[in-house]
Amino acid sequence: MNTRFKYVIVSLSTIMVAVLLFGAVHSSAASNDQPYRHLAVFSEVLQYIKSSYVEEPNLKGVTAGALNGLLESVDPFASYLSADMYKQYQKENGTKKGDVGLVLARRVGYVSIVVAIPGGPASKLNLSTGDVLEAINGVGTRDMPLAYAQLLLQGEPGSNVELTVLRLRNPEPQKISITRTEVKSPDVTTKTLENGYVQVHVSALDKAHVKQLATKIQEAEKAGAKKFILDFRNCSIGNPEDGVAAANLFIDKGLITYLSGQKTAKEEFQADPSKQITKLPMVVITNRGTSGAAEIVATALADSKRADSVGERTYGNSALRRAVGLDDGSAIILAVAKYYSPAGKAIQDGGFTPANPVSDFDTQADNDGDDDSAPAPVVVPPTKPTEDNPLKKAIELLNK
């Protein structure tokens, strides 16, 4: 059985389990005991597997896979950690200074790449959005908790981590070795274009980069900038509150975003007029590697008619997540509330879609993130254009 076929089979099985469990938890039936009937079906299936499968199954692994499948179906950034994993997570998370520079999510049962941080070890090996990590240090990522996968990628600077990767541009798995370093997102940069337009490239939107963004905008305007192009392509670093602060640099009134969940009171984030630093016209560029704080900025500027937008649909990741310990010592890390666009759309559910769709590539991949039911990597490789098409379109819009 070749790798691609196995990938399809296990992906379909994950989807089937996730759908079963998702239906159990989100049943819309009037009867309160309806969800438990679905869980009874699940228990019956487990019992049948145990008694009739061709060989004795590892029910612990089956159950863990089912739990991760359930979490993935509602939140691709969620994790189920066993008791041992959770202890390791609590002990080691954030203590290692070395990393490979990857933002990850789960997709069809595997760990996939949201973005490789520009300038990091992974980006230098051309890993990119949509590539799949099949194994980390020889351990398969099938049903591996996302938080645990991120933990395995961390380590001391100078140490190596072995990855088996299924790339969008190559259907066969590749084994690569990456040396961990102290990963730092590139600084905010500006480039003066025609007609006094200034392209501002933002690779991260944490607190430090939001300050850099404000400084660069003010410096460019003092130097004679006429209009701005905010380039958020592959920007996936930054907390939602940093996205609110960044959006407020360009908006003087109105709703930026709001947070809401089942047990989280709705919280609105309104623009503060005193924090706006420019009123110049602008266009925002996004792609599939844009997520998190940058999505909040893009949706706020678009919904308020403050800026036009160009590029690809973003990944979709703006939520408040918390770790919840369970009785047996295990834990889940799950979104308890989502951030919404001013128009009322959950950013995590559909990402941000620019008003002017333009791909970074001349040939679009068959599986570009729009169809979650297509697990196999693409065969047709996208080709990098000779021109920056999104930037070209952004300039065209500013000219109008």
N, C-alpha and C positions, 0 to 999 in steps of 0.2 A: 504494500500500500504506500503510494508516494506521499510526500509531505503535504502537497496541496489538497489531496483527497482527504487525508486525516484532518486537515484544518477545517474542511467543509463539514465533515461528520461531527466533530466535537463542537463546532460552532452551532450547528443545528440542534444538537442535544442540549446545549446551554440555553438556547432560545426557548425550546420546549419546556424545560424545567422552569425557566424564568416566567414564562407565560402562565404556567400552572400556579406558581406561587403568587404571582402578581394578582391573578384573579382571586386567590384566596384572601389576600389582604384588602383588595380594593373592590370586593363584590358590591354591586349596587342593589342586590336583592333586598326586599323589604324585611325579610326575616333576619333577626340578629344572629341566628346560628348558621346562616348560609355559609360564611367563610369557613367555619369549622367542618362543614361537609366537604369543602374542597380539600382541606387539610387531611380529612379522613381518606380521601382518594389518594393523596400523596403518600400517606402512611401505607395504604394498601399496595401501591406501586413499589415502595421500598421493600415491603415484605415479599412481594413476588420476585423482585430482583434477588433478594437474599436466598429464597428457596429454589428458584428455577433457573437463574443465570448459569451459563455454561461453566463458570468457575466461581469459587467463593469470592464475592466482591469485598472491597475495602469500604465498608459502609461509613466509616468516619470520613473518608475522602469524598464519598458520594454526597454525604450531608453537607460537608464544607463547600463542595462545588455548587450544590443547590442554593445554599445561603448566599454565596457570592453572585450566583446568577440572579437571584431575587434582588439583591442590592443594585447590581448593574442595571437591571431593568428600570429602576426608578432614579438612579444617580450613578453615572459612569465614573464618578470620582469617589464613590463610597468604598468601604472595606469591611470585611469581617475578619477579625484577628482571633485565633485560638488563644487560650490562656497563656501558653508559652510565648507565642508571637507577641501578645500584648505586653507581657513583661519585658521582652526584649525591646519592643517599640518604646515603652516608657523610659527604659534605661538609656537607650542609644540615640533616639531621635534628636537631631540637632546638635549632637555632641561631636560628630565628625566634621572636620573642616574641608575634606576633599569630596568632590562629586564629579559627575560626568556632564552635567548641564542639560538635563532632560526634564521637561514637564510631561507627566504621564496621565493617561486615563485608561479605563478598561473598555474593551470592545469585543463583543461576541466571545467572551470567555478569556481573552488574552489581554496582555498589557500592551497598549499602543502609545505612540508618541504624539503628543499634542504639538510640541515644538522643541527643537534643539536650540538652546540659548545661543544667540550669535556670539562667536568668539570662543565658545566652550569646547571641550574635547570632543563631544559628540558631533557638533556642527562641523568641526574640521574634518570629520570622517564622512561628511555629507549625509548623516542621518537627518530625516526630515519628517514633517507632519504626515501621519498615516502609516509610517513604517511600524512593524510589529516586533516586539521583543519576544521571541519564542522561548528563550532560556536565558537565565542570568547565573553565571558561574556553574553552568551545567544543570541547574534546577529549572525545570519547565515552568513557564508562567501560566500554564493552563490552570485556571481557578486560583491563581496566586492572588492574595489580597493586595490591592494597589499600594497601601501604606507600607506593606512588607517589601514589595518590589522597590519602592523608593529607598527603603532602609538598606537593601542589599547594594544599591548603587553608591551609597556613601562609604567613605573610608578615609584613611590617612592620605594626604597629598603624596603623589609619587607611586602609590600602590596601583595595581592593575585590576580590572574587572573584565571577565570574559562574557561576551554577549553572542547569542545566536539570533540573527535578525532576518526577518522577511521584509524586503524593501519593496516599495511601490514600483521601483524601476527594474526589479529583478525578482522573478517568482521563486527562485531557489534560495533556501536558507544559506546565510553567510555567517561564518564565525569570525568575530573581530575582537581585538583586545584594546581596551581604552585605559589610558593612564589618568587617574583621578587628579584633579587640581583644585585650587580654590577658585571657584567659578564666580565671576563678576560680570554682570550685564554691562554692555558698552554704554558710555555716556550718551546723553542726548546730543545730537549733532544737527547743524543747519547747513544748507547749501543754497546759494542764491541762483535762481534760474532766470529765464527771460522775463522782461516787463516788470522787474522788481518783485517777482514771486519768490518766496522762500520755502523750501522743503525742510520740514523739521522731522527728523527720524527719531522715533522713540522706541527703544527695545525693551523697556521696563517702566512700570509706573508705581514703584514703591515710593516711600516718602522722599528719599534722596533724589530720585529721578523727577518727581513732581516739582521739586525746587529747581532742579536744573532746567526743566521745561519752562518754568516761569521766567527764569533768568534769560534763557535763549530767546524767548519771544520778545521780551522787553528790549534786549540788545538789538535784535533784528529790526524792530520797529523804529528804534532811535536811529539806526543806520539807513533808514529809508525804505523798509519793506512795505509793499503795497498790499499783498495778499499772502495767505499762508496755506501750505499743504501739510496737514498733520499725517504722517506716515506711521501707522500702527501695525504694519505687517510684522508677523512673528513676535508680537508683544504679548506675553502671557504671564509676566511677573507683576505682582502688585495686588494688594488687598482691595476689596470693593470700596472701602472708605477713602483709599488713595485715588480711586477713579472718580469719586465724588469731588475731591479736592481739585483734581485736574480739570474736570468739566467746568467747575466754578470759575476757572481762569478765563473762560470764554463766554459765560452766561451770567447775566446780571439779574435775572428774575425767573421765577417759575420752578417747577418740579424737575429735579435732576434724576432721581430714582426713588423707589420705595422698597422696603423689605417687609415680607409677610410670610407667615407659615401657620400651620394648624394650631400650634401652641405658642406662637410668637406674635405679639401684638404688632399691628401695622405701624411702621415707622417711616415717615416721609423725610426726604432730604431736599430742602429748598435751597435755591441759589442765594448767596449773600452778595448784594450789589457791590459791597466794598472790596470784594476779592477778585472781581473781574479786572483783567489787565490789558485787554485789547478788544476792539470792536471791528477789526479788519475782517473782510470776507475770507472764507476758508473752505477747504475741501478735506475730507477725511478719507484715508485709504486703509482698507483692512484686507486680510486674507484668512485662510483656514487655520493659520497658526496664531491668530489673534484671539485672546480669551481674557476673562477676568476683568480687571480694572479698566482695560482699554475698551471692552465692550460697553461698559457703563458710560464712558465718555462718548463713544460713537452713537449710542442710542439717544443720549441726552441732546447732543448737537443736532442729530437728524430730526428728532421729534419736535424740537423747539424751532426748527427751520433756521437754526444758526449756521449750519454748514451743509453742503451737499456731500454725497458719499460715493465712493468708487471702490471696486475690488471684488473680493469673494466673501461668501457667507462665513462668519466667524465660527469658532468651535463650539461655544456655548458653555460657559462656566462662571456663573456669578451666584454664589449661594453662601449661606452661613452654615458651617459644618461643626459638629461636636462629636466627641468620643463618648460613647455610653457603655459603661461596664455592665456585663451580664452576670447572672448568679454563679456560673461555673468559672468565673475569672476571665472569660473571653470578652470581646468588646466589638462594637460596630462603630464606624465613623461614617456619619450620615448627614446629609443636608437637612436641617430642621426649618430652614426658611430660604426663600429665593428673593433675589433682587429683580425688580420689574422695570421695564422702560416706562417713561412718562405716559405712553399710550396704553399701558396695562398689559404688556406682553412679558412673560417670564423669560429672561435672557437665557437661562440655562436650557430651556426647552427647545428653543429654535435658533439661538444665537442672534446675531445681527446681520441682516441682509442689506447690502448697499443698494441705493436707488439706481445705480449704474453698474451692473455686473460686468466685471472685466477680469479675466484670469491672468495670473502671473505667467502662465504657460501658453504656448501656441496650441498644443494638443492636450486636451483635458484627459485626466485619468478616467478609466471606466468606473473606478470606485474612489470617488473623491470626498467621501464622508457624508454624502447626501442620502445614501441608502444603507441603513444599518443591517439589512438582511443579506448583504452581499459580502461574505467574509473573506473570500479569496483575494490575494493581492492582484493588482492589475497586470496585464501582459503588455499592453501598449504603453511604452514609456513616454511621459510628457517631455517636451523639448523646451529649453529655455529660449525665449525670443531674443532677437538681436536688439530690440527696443524694450524699454520698460513701459508696457502697455497701460497699466493702471496710472502711472505717473503722466503719461501722455494724455490720457483721458481727463485727468484732474486739471491739467493745464488748459485743455480745451474748454472745460466747464468754467474755469476762472475767466477765460477770455470772453465768455458770453455774459 
